[in-house]
Amino acid sequence: MPRVYLDHNATTPVEPEVLDAMLPYFSGDFGNAASIHTPGQRARAAVETAREQVAALIGARPQEIVFTSGGTESDNHAIFGIVRSASGTAKHVVTAQIEHEAVMNACQALEKEGAGDRKEANAVTYLPVDSNGLVDPEELRQAIRPQTALITVMHANNELGTIQPLEQIGRIAAQNDIYFHTDAVQSAGKIPLDVNELGVDLLSLSGHKLYAAKGIGALYIRGGTRLRQLLYGGHHQRGFRPGTENVPGIVGLGKAAQIARATLHGDAERISTLRDQLERGLLATVPHARANAATALRTPNTTNITFPGVEGEALIIALDLKGLACSTGAACSSGAVEPSHVLTAIGLRPEEARASIRFSLGRHTTPADIAFALEVVPAAVSQLRQLSPAYGR
């Protein structure tokens, strides 16, 4: 049975060139990058090369890149690090209702953290979004308070692919002298990124979303940013992130960033053509299906489609049995009973949100993969609808 993978927003395969770059640092070049002897210095040189490669992908300086365990750590470090270093007893954060759980749960923890022995608690404003999942920059401007320490708005949404107007938000943040963080986990390597054009002070990315290994990520920290460390230990990475560096993972992330930078435009054009073919085909062949946020600027690989009358989890299982892997939304939320907070935020009813499927294409997706999906998805939807006591009644 053929296997087709259309869940690249959850994770990507490690590129062969990335694996080849990593392998020597598991064995022959196994030195600790903090050691001053020759094996250690070879590891250090490899780490610094990777730092340059990651920086080049996002238009940053190498010394502004700190390696982490992934996007979640990067998000947490940015949020807690900025707020805890800000002056005053209670701080305010502005974010959006459709952020990834790594941001949402960190913000909720901040609110609880401020409600202990202090008289005042930290506060978070969760901005609403429109039907395309976009924040209104003017609403964001109105949400700013004297106590606002941080604005954190993701670049591209993991479920919808919609791209936020970060340049406008960055200008607002700069005008008000507020730090600005973005979770770019779903945009890095898919669309052009320049931290200076976006106006961000901090940016998170994750290796396993751009064909590197799991367990490695990076946080861009603009020079001069006041950021309290999240972890405590040695003096690695200028004190921002203690702990022995994951040299193989870092080398792999650097190589993946180098490849992404070289292939970005060609990949985006080819993948967006396939994505549009899939989206149009499903809307044409599945009655009442509709694409979510289809009129918004999106990452080239993502489409989210609602199939009324179908339980999304049941459809995912049915498609998996046919050989097609896709998702109902964020992999971090797999098994959750509640409907997607992203889809309800854009106005879908809970039953519509539960009937929605995300298809996310990748660098190695082929026209044959799309043809296969266009064959099995309509048939699976039709079969599940026949079993549904509610559909059509």
N, C-alpha and C positions, 0 to 999 in steps of 0.2 A: 504494500500500500504506500502511495506517495505521501511524503510529509512536507507540508508547506508552513512556514513560520511567518506570521504577520503580527508579531507582538514585540517589535524592536524597541518600543518605548518602555517595556519592562526590563529588557536586557538584550545585549547583542552578543554574537559570537566573537571570540578573540580572533583577530586577523592573524593569518600565518606569519606575516612579517613581524607582528607584535610579539607573538610567541617566540619566534627566533631571536628577537632582541632580548627577551627576558631570560631565556634558558641559561646563558653563561653565568648569570648572577645567582643561580641556585647552587652552582657547583664550583667551577674553576675560579670565578671571580666573586667569591662569597663574602668578601671582606665587609667589615662594619664601616660605614661611611664616616663615622666619627673618629676612627683610628688614624694615627699619623704615619703608620708604616705603609709600605708599598701596596699591599692588598687593599688596605683601607682607602688609600688615596685613589686607587683605580675605581673603587666604588663611588667615592666622592665625585670624581670627574664625570662618571656616568649620571649621577643624580643632577649635577649642575647642567649637563647637556639637556637632560629632560626638562629641567626648569626653564631653560631657554626655549625649548620646543613648545611647551605649554603657554608660555608668555607670548610667543609669536602668534599662536592661534587666536588670542583675544586682544592683541594690541597692547600688552602690558610690558613692564620691565621685569627681567628675571627675578630680581630681588623682591618683587611684590607677590611672588607665588609661594604659598605654603602648602605642602603636601599633607593630605589627611587620609582618613580611612574611606571617604566617600562623600556623597552629597549631603547626607543627613548630618554628619559631623561638621561639615563646612557651614551648613545653615545654622546649626546650633552655636557654633563658635562665633559667627557673625552677629547673631541676635543677642546672645547672652554677653558676648564680649563688648559690644557697643553699649548696651544698656547698663551693665555693671560698672563701666568706666565713666559713665555720664555723671555730672554733678547733680545734687539734689536728692531728696529722699524718695520721691515718686517720679517715675519716668513714663513717657507715653510713646507708643509705637503705632504706626499706621501700616496696615497691610490690607489684603484683599480676601474676600470670602472664598476664593477658589484656589488658594495656595495649597501646595503639597503638605501632607501631614507633618513633614519635618519642620515646616515653618509654623503651621497652625498649632501643633501641640507644644512647640517651644513658646509660642506667644501665650498660650493658655497657662503654661507653667509659670511664665513671668508674672501673670496676673495673680496667681496663687502665692508666688514668692513674695510679692509686695504686700500681702495681706496678713503677714505674721505679726511681729511685735510693733511694726510701724503704725503710726496713726493714719498714714496715707498709703494706698495701694497703687502698684503700677497699673496702667490702663492701656488697653489696646482698642483701636478702632478698626473694625473689619468692614472695609468698603464694599458696597454692593457692586455688581457688574451688570452690563446690559445682556441682551439675548445672545450676543456673540462672545460673552465672557470677558468683556473689556472694561477696565476701570476708566471712569471719567476723570481726567487730570484736574478739572476744576473742582470736582467734589473732593478730590484728594487735597487740593490746596485749602479748601474750607475746613478740612478735618484737622489741620495743623494747629497745635497749641504751643504756648511758651515752653511746656515741659516735653515736647516731642523730641525724642533722642534719635529715632530711627524710622525710616521708611523702608519697608521690605515688600517688593512686588516682583513676582516671578517674570522671567522673560517670555517663555513659551509654556502654555499649559500642557500638562502631561496627558490629559484626557481628550482635550479638544484640539490641541495644536495651535491655538490662537496666540498671536504675538502682541504683547502689551506695548503701549506707546512710551517706552522707557526714556526716549530722548526728552519728551515733554516733562515727564516726571522728574528726570534728572535736573532739568533747569529749575523746576520748582524747589527741589531739595537744595540746590546750590543757593538760590535766592534767599532761602530761609536758614542757611547754614546748618542743615540737618544731614546726617549720614544717610546714604542710600545704598541698600543691598538688593541684589537680585539673585534668585535661584535660576541659573542658566543650564541646569542639568539636561533639559530637553532641547535646548537650542545649540549648545556647543557642538561644533562639528557638522551641524545641519544647515545653518544660515550664517552669514558673516557676522562677526562679533568684534567690536572695538570698545574697550572700556571707557576710552576718552570721549568717543562720539556718544555713547549711551549716558555718560555722566554718572557712572556708578562708582562708589567707593569700595564696595566689596562684591565679589561675584563667586558663586559656588558652581562647581562642575564635578562630574562623576565619571570615572573611567569606563565602567561597564555599559554606559549608554553610548559610547563612541568606539566600540570594538577593542577596548582594553580589558583587563581583568577586573573581577569583582574585588572589593576591598581596598580600592585606591581612588582618591579624588584630590581635588585641589581647592584652595580658597585664595582668590585674589584679594590683596589688602593694599589699597592705594597708600603710597608713601606718606607718612605723617598722620595716618589714621590712629586715633586713640582706641586701642582694642585690648581689653583684659584677656589674658590667656584662659582657656577652658580647662586644660589639663596642667598638672604640675609634676615636674620631674627634672630632667637634665636641661641643658641649654641648647638643644637642637633647634635648627631652623630659626635662629635669632631669638629664641625664647618663646616664639609664638606657639610652637607645637612640640613639646618634649616627647622623647621616645625614639628608639633606634629606627632609622628610616627603613621602610619597606623597599629596598633597592630594586628587586625584580619588578614589583608593581609600578614603581615610579618610572623605571626605564620603559616599561610597556606603555604607560600613559603618555610619556613623551613621544614615543614612536607613533602611537595612535593619533596624537595631536598633529604630528608632522604629516601623516598620511591624510588626515582630514583637511588640513590646510591646502594640500596639493590637489585634492580631488573634490573639494566642496562644491564648486559651481557645476561641474559635470554631473556629479551625483544628484544634486538638487534638481537639475533639469530633467534627468531621466526618471528619478523617483516620483517627482510630481506628476509627470505624464502617466505613470502607472497608477498612482493614487487616484487621479481624476478618472481614469478608465474604470477602476474598480467602483468608485463612488457613483458614476453615471450608470454603470451597468446594474448595480444593485437597486438604485432608485427606479430604473426602467423595468426591472423584472420582478421586484417584490412589491405587491400592492400596499399602498399607504406608508411605505418606508420613507423616512426623511433624514437628511443629514443635518447635524447640529453645528451651528456656527459656520455654515458653509460659505457665507458671504464675507467672513473676516479674513484678514491676512493670517495665514497659518504656516506652520512648518511644512515642508513639502511632502512629508511622509505620513501624515496623520489624517484619518477621517473617523468620525464618530457618528454612527447611524442608529436611529431608533426604529425598531421593528414592533409596532403595536400588536398586542395580543400574544406576545412571547415573553417568557421569563429569560432574562439574559443568561443566568447561570445554566439553565437547561440548554440553551442554544450553544453556549461554549462547550458543554460536554458533548452534545450531539456532533458539533463540528470537529471536536478533537477525535471522536471515534471515526470520523471520515478522513482524518489526516490533516486537518487545518487547525493551527494554533492561533488564537486571537484572545481578546480580553474584554471584560466588562468595564475596565477602568484601571486605576492604579494597582499594580501588583501588591503594594503595601497594604491595600484594603481588601485583598482576596479573602473571601469568607465572611465579610461584613454583612450584617443583616440590613443595616440602614442603606437607603439609596445613596448614590454618589452625591456628595455635597457640592461638587462642581456642577452637575447637571440640574440639581434643584435650584442652585443659585442663578442659573440662566433662565429659569422659569418653567422647567419641566415638572410635571406632576410626579409623585413618587413612583407610580406604576409605569410612567414613561421612562423615567430614569432607569428603572430596573429592566426595561426592555431595550436598553441601548448597548451597542457593542462598539468597541474601539478596534480599528484595524490600523496597525502601524508598520509600514514597510521599511526595508533596509537596503543597504548597499548591494546585497546579493539577490534581492527580489527580482524575478524574471517575468516576462510576459506570460510564460506558461503557468507561473504561480497565480497570477491574476485570473487567467482563464479557469484554473481549477477552483478558485474561490467563487467565481461567478457561476460555476456549475453546482457546487455543493451548498452554498449559503441559501439560495432561494428554495432549494428542495427541503433543506432542514427547517426553514421557517414555515413553509407550507405544512410540513408534517406536524410540527408542534402546534400550529394554529388549529389543526383538525382535532387535536387532543385537548384544546383549551375550551372549557365550558363557557368562558366569558366572551371569547372573540366572535364577532359577528352577530352578537345577540343584543 
